[in-house]
Amino acid sequence: MFVMGLISPLAGAAPTSELRFQRLASLGADQLSTISLIQDRQGFVWIGTNNAGLYRYNGYKSEKYQHQVSNIKSLPHDRVSALFEDKDGHIWVGTQNGLARFNAESGDFTRFLPTDGGNNRRIIKAIISDGKSGMWLATWGGLQHFDPVQGSFILYEHDPTQAGSLASNDLNAIALD
């Protein structure tokens, strides 16, 4: 009885906030498959898709960004598997063909690619901060550290002769300890 007295007032308590969900109309893709999502500090929701590029949604309408073969300031690829906002508010996009920074002033992208190695090093699956000014990239070609000031990459990969190297070069996720 005493336990019931403690629980029953809580059971009828009103929630502190009321969540409301609204279904959004299509963002323009025939078969939109979302594989990455962030909300930036300005409130924009960035939606990375499997094959339809990147969308920026402001709560009312969306703007679509796609790869354009003849435009080096477009997305490097339409598969956007990783999104990250750095400490300066820049949006970074990890694609199937490299890393890109969104340039808010011009509405285009600056691409960054490792200088050597196979194409699998361009397949970015996750991006996190290094706790300073750089980023760690989980790729299908190993772990990479990217310095945005220098625009340079350092690669860490599996080496069967080194016991302390990565177990595999196929990385899908990453966390900072």
N, C-alpha and C positions, 0 to 999 in steps of 0.2 A: 504494500500500500504506500509506503513512504517513497519507494522508487517511482511508482506511478505518479505520485504527486509532483516529483521533480521533472518527469518527462512530459506529462500532459500539458503544462503551460508552454513548453518549447514547441510541441507538436503543432499548436495552433498559431504560433508566432508568424507575423507577416514577414516576407523577405525584405531585406534592406534595400534592394534595388530590383527593378522590374526589367528583365531582359526581353527584348523584342527582336524577332528575326523576320527578315523580309527576303523573299526569293528575288534574286536579280535576274533581269533579262540576259540573254546571251551577250557575251562581250564581242560577238562578231565572228567567232570561229564555228565551223560546222560541228566539230567534235572537240570541244575544249577540255583538255585534260591538264589539270593543275599539278605541277610537281615541285614548285617552290613558291613561298609566300612570305612577305614581310609588310609591316606598316612602319613608315619612316617617321621621323620626329615632326614632320609637317602634317602628318595625318594621312598622307597618300598610302593606298594599299597597292603594292607591286605584286603582280601575279605572273609567275614564270610558267610557261606551258611546255607540253611534250613536243609539239611541232608547230605551234602557231605564234611563236615569239613571246613578247613581253607586253603586259598591259599595266598602265598606271591608272588607278581608279580613285576619284576624288570624293566619292559618296553620291555623285549624281550621274557622272558620265565617265567613260574610260577613253584613254588614248593608247593606241596600239603602236608598238615598235617591232619591226621585223628586219631580218637579214636581207640585204639587197646586194647582189653580186657585184654591181658596178660602183658601189658606194662604200668606201673604207671607213666612213663614219657611222655606218649602220651596225646593228648587232652582228657579231661574228657568226652566229648560227641561230636558228629558230627554236632549238631545244634549250630551254633555260632551266638548268637544274639547281642553281644556287644563287641566292640573293643575300647581300650583306650591306649594312650601312656603317660606315666608319665613324670615328670620333668627330670628324669634321663635317659630317652629314652627307658625304658622297655615297651614292648608290653604286655598288659593284655587282656585276652580273657574271656568273659562271655559266658557260655554255659548252656545247659539244665541240666547239672549236676555239676555245680560249676565253680569256678574261677581258671584260670591258668595264670602263667607268662611264656612268651617265653624266653628261655635261648639262647641268640644269639651265644654264644661260642660253645655250644654243639648241638644246633638245636633241643632241646627237651623242655619239659614243666615241671614246678613245679606246682602241684595242691594245692589249698587251699579250705578247706571246713569248714562250720560252725560246731561246735562240737555237737550241739544239735538241736532238732526240726525236722520238717517234710521235706520231699524231696522238697516241693515247695520253701523252702528257698534256694535251690541250683539253681533254675531257674532264671538266671540273665538276665534282659531285658535291662539294661543301666548301664553305669559306668561313673562317673565324678570325677574330683579332688575335694578334700575338701578345696583347696586353700593353703594347707600346704603340708604334706607328705603322707596323707592318701587318701582314696577314698570312695565315696558314691556309693552304689549298689542298684538299683531298682530291686526288686525280686518279685516273686509271693507269697512270704512268708513274706513280709514287707520290710521296709527300713533298710539297713545295713551299718554300717561304718566299713571299713576294714583298719587296720593298717598293712602295708606291712613289717615294721621293726619287729614287734612282731608276725605277722602272725595271728592276732586276729580279731574277729568280735564282734561288738556290734549291737544288734537287737532292732529295734523300730517297734512295731506292734500295730495294732488296739486293743484297750481295751474298751469294751462297758461301763465300769464303769468310764472311764476317758474322760471327754469332750475334752481335748486337744490332745488326741491320734490320730493316723492316722485314716482317714475315712474308709480305706480299706487296706487289706494286699496285694492286687493285684496291683502292681505298674509296669507300662510299660515305663515310662519316668521320668526324673529327671532333675532339673536345680538348679544351685547355685545362691542364691540371694545376 
